[in-house]
Amino acid sequence: MADHEHPPHTLSRPVWRGESTVLRRVEPGDWEVVLALESSSSYQRAWERVTAPRSPQNCQEWLKQESAKDPLDDNFLLAITDRRHGGMVGCINTSQADPVSGRFYLGLAVASEHQRKGYAWEAGILVLGYMFGERRYQKAQAYVHDFNEASQAAMLAVGATLEGRLRRHDFFAGRYHDNLIYGMTAEEFFATHGPKA
C-alpha cells in the first residue's frame, strides 16, 4: 500500500460518537464548564501558560466565535460530552492544521472529576479517525510538558511515539521545563484502531 493510501473506516462507524463519548461543537452556553477548566493552574500549564482569569463575558464571546466557525475549518474546538447524561466533561481541539503537509496538532483536557474514565482516550480516537479518515491528514502531533505524566501516558496509550524533546522550552512555577513532542501517522493509527466492523 502506498504511503498516501489510508485504509478506510467502515462506513457504519459513527464519526463523532463512541461508546461513552459524544463530540459536538462548543457553544456559548458551555462557558461555565470551560471557565471551571481554565481556573485550574495545572490545566493552564498543560495547555500553554498561566494567564489572568478570564471573565464570563470574555469566555462566552470566545465560545460564540468558536461555535460560528465554518465546519470545513480543520482547526476546531469540540466539547467532549458523556453519552449517557449529555454533560460536558472536557474539550478537544485541533490546531495548526496544514493540508499541504497533511499535519495537525491535537490537544485535549478533561475536568479532574471526569479523568481516568476513558473520555480523553475515546475523544482522541474519534478526532484522529476524522482527521485521518475523512480529511486525509497524514500525521498528528502533540506537545506535552515534561511534568504532565498523565498526558504522556495518554499519548502512548493512543499509540503515539515520543519523537523529540524541546529542552527548557516553557517557563512555569519559577523554572524552565522541557516540551515533549509526540507523533502518530495515519498508517500507525489505522494499524492499531481500525478499520473495525
C-alpha positions in Angstrom: 0.0 0.0 0.0 1.3 3.4 -0.9 2.1 5.9 1.9 -0.7 8.2 0.9 -3.4 5.5 0.9 -5.2 5.0 4.2 -7.4 2.0 4.9 -10.9 3.2 5.3 -13.0 3.1 8.4 -16.2 1.1 7.9 -19.0 3.4 6.7 -21.2 2.3 9.5 -18.9 3.6 12.2 -20.2 6.9 13.7 -17.7 9.7 13.3 -18.4 11.8 16.4 -19.9 9.2 18.8 -18.1 6.5 20.7 -19.2 4.0 23.3 -19.3 6.6 26.2 -18.4 9.9 24.4 -20.1 12.2 22.0 -18.2 15.1 20.5 -20.0 18.3 19.4 -19.2 21.9 18.6 -18.7 24.1 21.6 -21.5 26.6 22.4 -21.6 29.9 24.3 -23.6 28.1 26.9 -20.6 25.9 27.7 -18.9 28.9 29.4 -19.3 27.6 32.9 -17.5 24.3 32.2 -14.8 26.0 30.2 -14.3 28.7 32.8 -14.0 26.0 35.5 -11.4 24.1 33.5 -9.5 27.4 32.9 -9.5 28.2 36.6 -7.1 25.4 37.2 -3.4 26.4 37.1 -2.5 22.8 36.1 -4.9 23.0 33.2 -3.4 26.3 32.1 0.1 25.0 32.3 -0.8 21.9 30.4 -2.4 23.9 27.5 0.0 26.8 27.2 0.6 29.3 30.1 -0.9 30.7 33.2 -2.9 33.9 32.5 -5.0 36.3 34.4 -8.5 34.9 35.0 -10.9 35.2 32.1 -14.3 36.9 32.7 -17.6 35.1 32.0 -18.4 37.6 29.3 -15.0 37.1 27.6 -15.4 33.3 27.7 -18.9 33.5 26.2 -17.7 35.7 23.4 -14.8 33.4 22.6 -17.1 30.4 22.6 -19.5 32.3 20.4 -16.7 32.8 17.8 -15.6 29.2 18.1 -19.2 27.9 17.6 -19.6 30.0 14.5 -16.6 28.7 12.7 -17.0 27.1 9.3 -17.5 23.3 9.7 -14.9 22.8 7.0 -12.2 24.6 9.0 -9.8 21.9 10.2 -8.8 23.9 13.3 -11.7 23.3 15.6 -12.6 23.1 19.3 -15.1 20.5 20.4 -16.9 19.7 23.6 -16.4 16.2 25.0 -19.7 15.0 26.4 -20.8 11.9 28.2 -23.1 9.9 26.0 -25.4 8.8 28.9 -26.2 12.1 30.5 -25.0 14.6 27.8 -23.0 16.7 30.2 -19.7 18.3 29.1 -16.6 16.7 30.6 -13.9 18.4 28.7 -12.6 19.8 25.4 -10.6 18.6 22.4 -9.1 20.7 19.7 -7.0 20.6 16.5 -4.6 23.4 15.6 -2.0 24.4 13.1 -3.8 22.1 10.6 -1.7 22.2 7.4 -3.4 20.4 4.4 -0.3 20.8 2.3 1.9 18.8 4.6 -1.0 16.8 6.0 -0.1 17.6 9.5 -2.0 18.9 12.5 -1.7 19.3 16.3 -4.1 17.7 18.8 -4.9 19.0 22.3 -7.4 17.9 24.9 -8.4 18.5 28.5 -10.9 16.7 30.8 -12.1 18.1 34.1 -10.4 16.5 37.1 -13.6 14.9 38.3 -14.0 13.1 35.0 -10.5 11.9 34.4 -9.4 8.3 34.2 -12.8 7.3 32.8 -11.8 6.9 29.2 -13.2 10.2 27.9 -9.8 11.6 26.7 -8.8 8.3 25.0 -12.1 7.9 23.2 -12.3 11.6 22.1 -8.7 11.4 20.8 -9.5 8.3 18.8 -12.7 9.9 17.3 -10.8 13.1 16.2 -7.8 11.2 14.9 -10.2 8.9 12.9 -11.9 12.0 11.4 -8.7 13.8 10.5 -7.0 10.7 9.0 -10.1 9.0 7.6 -12.2 12.0 6.4 -9.8 14.9 5.9 -6.8 13.0 4.5 -4.2 14.2 7.0 -1.2 12.0 7.3 0.3 12.9 10.7 -0.9 14.1 14.1 1.4 15.8 16.7 1.0 16.9 20.3 3.2 18.8 22.7 3.2 17.6 26.3 5.2 19.2 29.1 7.7 17.1 31.0 5.8 17.4 34.2 2.5 16.2 32.7 2.8 12.5 33.2 -0.9 11.8 32.7 -0.9 13.3 29.2 2.4 11.5 28.4 0.7 8.1 29.3 -2.4 9.1 27.3 -0.3 9.8 24.2 1.4 6.4 24.5 -2.0 4.7 25.1 -3.4 6.1 21.9 -0.3 4.8 20.0 1.7 7.9 19.5 5.5 7.9 19.6 7.8 10.2 21.5 9.6 11.9 18.7 11.6 14.6 20.4 12.3 16.9 23.3 12.5 20.7 23.2 14.7 21.4 26.2 14.0 24.4 28.5 11.1 25.4 26.3 8.5 26.8 28.6 8.6 28.7 31.9 6.2 27.7 34.8 6.3 28.0 38.6 9.8 29.6 38.6 11.7 27.4 36.3 12.0 26.1 32.7 10.5 22.9 31.6 11.0 20.6 28.6 8.3 20.2 26.0 7.9 16.6 24.6 6.8 16.1 21.0 4.6 13.1 20.3 3.6 12.0 16.8 1.4 9.4 15.1 1.0 8.7 11.4 -2.2 7.8 9.7 -0.8 4.3 8.9 0.1 3.8 12.6 -3.4 4.9 13.6 -5.2 2.6 11.2 -3.0 -0.4 12.1 -4.0 0.0 15.7 -7.5 1.4 15.7 -9.3 0.4 12.5 -11.0 -0.4 10.4 -13.4 -2.3 12.6 -16.8 -3.7 11.8 
